[in-house]
Amino acid sequence: MREQTTELKAREYVFDLGNCAKENGFKTDERWELSLTTAEEKTSIEKRYFPTVAIRVMPEVLGELFRLVKMKLADIKYGLSKTRENESLAGDELQYLIAFNPNRPRR
């Protein structure tokens, strides 16, 4: 059951990324960058870049959701640029999966 829920959440997140990219006029060569973050890092990224799409996830599911989203983004038009995993932090501190385009700073 948990795999189905994680799969559904990954599909919804990728769908939201596609909609956000279309709404904000992403070009075909623009890509999302994914990052696993803490609440503070998420806020910092949201202050620096627009648009961002973040989702809060239970720490025990975060790794699997991250992997599924990376796989799904590899196949779509507004795909994946690169990913950043904060391995130096304890697993319980990471709470968010956030996507942003580093070439679109907030003005």
Long-range contacts (C-beta under 8 A, 24 or more apart in sequence): 2-61, 3-64, 6-61, 6-64, 6-65, 6-68, 7-68, 9-55, 9-57, 9-61, 9-65, 10-65, 10-68, 10-69, 10-72, 11-72, 13-53, 13-55, 13-65, 13-69, 13-97, 14-69, 14-72, 14-73, 14-76, 16-53, 17-53, 17-73, 17-78, 17-99, 18-76, 18-77, 18-78, 20-51, 20-53, 21-77, 21-78, 22-78, 23-51, 24-50, 24-51, 24-104, 26-78, 26-101, 28-77, 30-78, 30-101, 30-103, 30-104, 31-78, 31-79, 31-80, 31-81, 31-101, 32-73, 32-78, 32-79, 32-80, 32-81, 32-99, 32-100, 32-101, 33-80, 33-81, 33-82, 33-83, 33-84, 33-99, 33-100, 33-101, 33-102, 34-66, 34-69, 34-70, 34-73, 34-80, 34-82, 34-83, 34-84, 34-97, 34-98, 34-99, 35-83, 35-84, 35-85, 35-86, 35-97, 35-98, 35-99, 35-100, 36-62, 36-66, 36-84, 36-85, 36-86, 36-94, 36-96, 36-97, 37-86, 37-94, 37-95, 37-96, 37-97, 37-98, 38-86, 38-89, 38-93, 38-94, 38-95, 38-96, 39-95, 39-96, 41-86, 41-96, 42-95, 42-96, 42-98, 45-98, 45-100, 46-98, 47-106, 48-105, 48-106, 49-100, 49-101, 49-102, 49-104, 49-105, 49-106, 50-104, 50-105, 50-106, 50-107, 51-100, 51-101, 51-104, 52-98, 52-99, 52-100, 53-98, 53-99, 53-100, 54-96, 54-97, 54-98, 54-99, 55-96, 55-97, 55-98, 56-95, 56-96, 57-95, 57-96, 57-97, 59-91, 59-92, 59-94, 59-95, 62-91, 62-94, 62-95, 62-97, 65-97, 66-97, 69-97
